């Protein structure tokens, strides 16, 4: 079976079976028991176990599965459904897919609309990909860097990036001309009330519309609402899935941990670009 992925060593197309991915040059990559493939060359690996930790992945999964970020997923699915309405088998890449919660939503949305989507996800975290491969068994997932995507030039119709590192040049390479790039970023006051607890002088997130070589900006969807977190576990899951978990002073984290409820602003800006 032909894979969406290409060999990270020689760039040749990969075939796959139930046990491995392999290319005509003889390079072979075993399928992990969890269902993903490791396509990150050793010279591109900058730590022993790169990507989000098991704890961070578990926290994000617990929070997302309760539906607190469903409005973002719904907006993402709507934008992609509108773009792919005339594509019977759209190729979608989730760059920095994490545990696959958004990937799963895209697969379900496109399938329910009568498409036969081919979806691939890449992430550095093996802990995240174990969950992703279980969520969407019909998709392909790989340990890989967004700065060296194991895909052919102009091979994807849609590329999704949700709070993950942005590699505009590489994204432009793998998207076909006219392809859709969906980029979600936090709004200025995203999680503002949580930040007020964590920091004595909280700051707004910097927000501006960026222009990237190879892309033409199309539209923005502003998603704003409030979540009521009535369990300490939900509050701490939200905290541990954000970068604040590793850069907040102990005093701030202790103040948050003492709360048993929190009402918090949530805000996302979903930018849509077309590949020039």
C-alpha positions in Angstrom: 0.0 0.0 0.0 1.3 3.4 -0.9 2.0 5.7 2.0 1.5 9.5 2.2 5.0 9.6 3.7 8.3 9.7 1.9 11.6 8.3 3.1 13.4 10.7 5.4 16.8 9.5 4.3 16.5 9.5 0.5 13.2 11.2 -0.3 11.7 8.2 -2.2 8.1 7.3 -1.9 7.3 4.8 0.9 5.2 1.7 0.7 3.8 0.1 3.8 2.3 -3.1 5.1 1.2 -4.2 8.6 4.7 -4.3 10.0 6.8 -1.6 8.3 7.3 1.3 5.9 9.9 0.8 3.2 11.3 2.5 0.1 12.9 1.2 -3.2 16.3 2.1 -1.9 16.0 -0.5 0.8 15.4 1.8 3.8 12.9 0.3 6.2 11.1 1.7 9.2 9.2 -0.6 11.6 5.7 0.1 12.6 5.5 0.7 16.4 3.0 -1.6 18.3 0.9 1.5 18.9 0.5 2.1 15.1 2.8 4.9 14.2 6.2 5.0 12.4 9.4 6.7 13.4 10.7 8.9 10.6 13.0 11.3 12.5 16.6 10.7 11.5 19.1 10.5 14.3 20.9 13.6 13.2 17.6 15.6 13.5 16.9 14.3 17.0 18.0 16.9 19.5 17.1 15.0 22.7 16.6 11.5 23.9 12.8 11.7 24.0 11.7 14.8 22.1 8.3 16.4 22.1 5.7 16.7 24.8 6.0 14.4 27.9 3.6 11.7 28.9 2.2 14.0 31.6 1.6 16.9 29.3 -0.1 14.6 26.7 -2.3 13.0 29.4 -3.3 16.5 30.7 -4.2 17.8 27.3 -6.1 14.6 26.4 -8.1 14.8 29.6 -9.0 18.4 29.0 -9.8 18.1 25.3 -12.0 15.0 25.8 -14.3 17.1 28.0 -15.1 19.3 25.0 -13.8 22.6 26.4 -12.1 23.4 23.0 -14.9 22.0 20.8 -15.8 25.4 19.3 -12.2 25.6 17.8 -12.4 22.0 16.4 -15.9 22.8 14.9 -14.6 26.0 13.2 -11.6 24.1 11.8 -13.8 21.3 10.4 -16.2 23.8 8.9 -13.4 25.7 7.1 -11.9 22.6 5.7 -15.2 21.1 4.7 -16.0 24.3 2.7 -12.6 24.1 1.0 -12.7 20.4 0.1 -16.3 20.2 -1.0 -15.3 19.3 -4.6 -12.4 17.0 -3.6 -13.5 13.4 -3.3 -10.3 12.2 -1.5 -8.6 15.2 0.1 -5.1 14.8 1.5 -4.8 16.4 4.9 -1.7 16.9 7.0 -1.9 17.7 10.7 1.4 19.3 11.5 2.2 18.9 15.2 -0.9 16.7 15.6 -0.3 15.8 19.3 -2.7 13.2 20.5 -4.9 13.5 17.4 -8.0 15.1 18.9 -8.3 17.6 16.1 -7.2 15.0 13.6 -10.1 12.8 14.7 -12.5 15.6 14.3 -11.3 16.3 10.7 -11.5 12.6 9.7 -15.0 12.3 11.1 -16.2 15.5 9.5 -14.9 14.7 6.1 -16.0 11.1 6.1 -19.6 12.1 7.2 -19.6 14.6 4.3 -19.0 11.7 1.9 -15.3 12.1 1.3 -12.6 9.5 1.5 -10.0 11.5 3.2 -6.3 10.5 3.4 -4.9 12.0 6.6 -1.4 12.1 8.0 -0.2 13.5 11.3 3.4 14.3 12.5 4.6 15.1 15.9 7.9 14.7 17.9 6.1 13.1 20.9 5.8 9.3 20.8 3.5 9.5 23.9 1.2 11.8 21.8 1.3 9.6 18.7 0.4 6.5 20.6 -2.9 8.2 21.4 -3.3 9.6 17.9 -2.9 6.3 16.2 -5.5 4.8 18.5 -8.0 7.6 17.8 -7.7 7.5 14.1 -6.6 4.0 12.9 -7.2 4.9 9.3 -4.8 7.8 9.3 -1.0 7.6 9.2 1.1 9.0 12.0 4.9 9.5 12.2 7.5 10.8 14.6 8.9 13.6 12.5 9.9 17.3 12.6 7.7 20.0 11.1 10.9 21.5 9.8 11.7 18.4 7.7 8.3 16.9 6.8 8.5 13.4 5.3 6.1 14.2 2.4 6.6 14.9 -1.3 6.4 18.4 -2.8 2.9 19.6 -3.5 1.3 16.4 -2.0 -1.2 17.8 0.4 -4.5 19.6 -0.2 -4.8 20.9 3.4 -2.3 21.6 6.1 -3.4 22.2 9.7 -1.3 23.7 12.5 -2.9 24.1 15.9 -0.5 25.8 18.5 2.5 24.0 17.0 5.8 25.3 15.6 5.4 27.1 12.3 7.7 26.1 9.4 6.2 28.3 6.6 8.8 27.3 4.0 8.3 23.6 4.6 4.5 24.0 4.7 4.6 25.8 1.3 6.7 23.0 -0.1 4.3 20.1 0.8 1.1 22.0 -0.1 -0.1 22.0 -3.6 -0.7 25.3 -5.4 -4.0 26.6 -4.1 -3.9 24.4 -1.1 -5.3 25.5 2.3 -3.2 26.3 5.3 -5.1 26.5 8.6 -3.2 28.2 11.4 -4.7 28.6 14.9 -3.1 30.9 17.5 -4.3 32.2 20.9 -6.0 35.5 21.1 -4.8 38.4 23.2 -6.7 37.4 26.3 -6.8 33.6 25.9 -6.9 32.1 29.4 -6.6 35.6 31.0 -8.2 34.7 34.3 -5.8 31.8 34.8 -2.9 34.0 34.0 -4.1 36.5 36.6 -3.8 33.7 39.2 -0.4 32.6 38.0 1.3 35.9 37.6 1.3 39.2 39.6 1.6 41.2 36.3 0.0 39.1 33.6 0.5 40.1 30.0 -1.6 39.8 26.9 -0.6 37.5 24.1 0.9 39.3 21.1 -1.5 39.3 18.2 -0.9 40.3 14.6 -1.7 39.1 11.2 1.5 37.6 9.7 2.4 37.3 6.0 4.4 34.2 4.9 6.3 33.7 1.7 4.4 31.4 -0.6 1.0 32.1 1.0 -1.8 34.5 0.5 -3.9 35.3 3.6 -7.6 34.7 3.0 -9.6 35.0 6.2 -9.8 34.8 10.0 -12.3 33.3 12.3 -12.3 34.8 15.8 -13.5 32.3 18.4 -14.3 33.7 21.8 -16.2 32.2 24.7 -16.0 31.4 28.4 -15.4 28.1 30.1 -16.5 27.2 33.6 -14.1 24.8 35.2 -15.8 23.4 38.3 -13.2 20.7 39.2 -9.7 21.1 40.3 -8.6 18.3 38.0 -9.9 20.3 35.0 -8.1 23.5 36.1 -4.8 21.6 36.6 -5.2 19.7 33.3 -5.6 23.0 31.5 -2.5 24.4 33.3 -0.3 21.4 32.5 -1.2 21.4 28.8 0.1 24.9 28.4 3.7 26.3 28.4 2.8 28.0 31.7 3.4 24.7 33.4 7.1 24.9 33.0 7.7 28.7 33.3 5.4 29.7 36.1 6.9 30.4 39.6 6.0 27.9 42.3 4.0 30.4 44.2 1.7 31.0 41.1 1.2 27.4 40.5 0.3 26.9 44.2 -2.3 29.6 44.0 -3.9 27.9 41.0 -3.8 24.5 42.6 -5.7 25.9 45.6 -8.7 26.7 43.4 -11.7 24.3 43.0 -13.4 26.4 40.3 -12.3 28.9 37.6 -14.2 30.9 35.0 -11.9 31.7 32.2 -11.9 33.4 28.8 -11.0 31.3 25.9 -10.0 32.9 22.6 -8.5 31.6 19.3 -7.8 33.2 16.0 -8.0 30.7 13.1 -6.2 32.1 10.1 -6.7 30.7 6.6 -4.1 31.0 3.9 -3.9 29.7 0.3 -0.7 28.3 -1.2 0.3 30.9 -3.9 
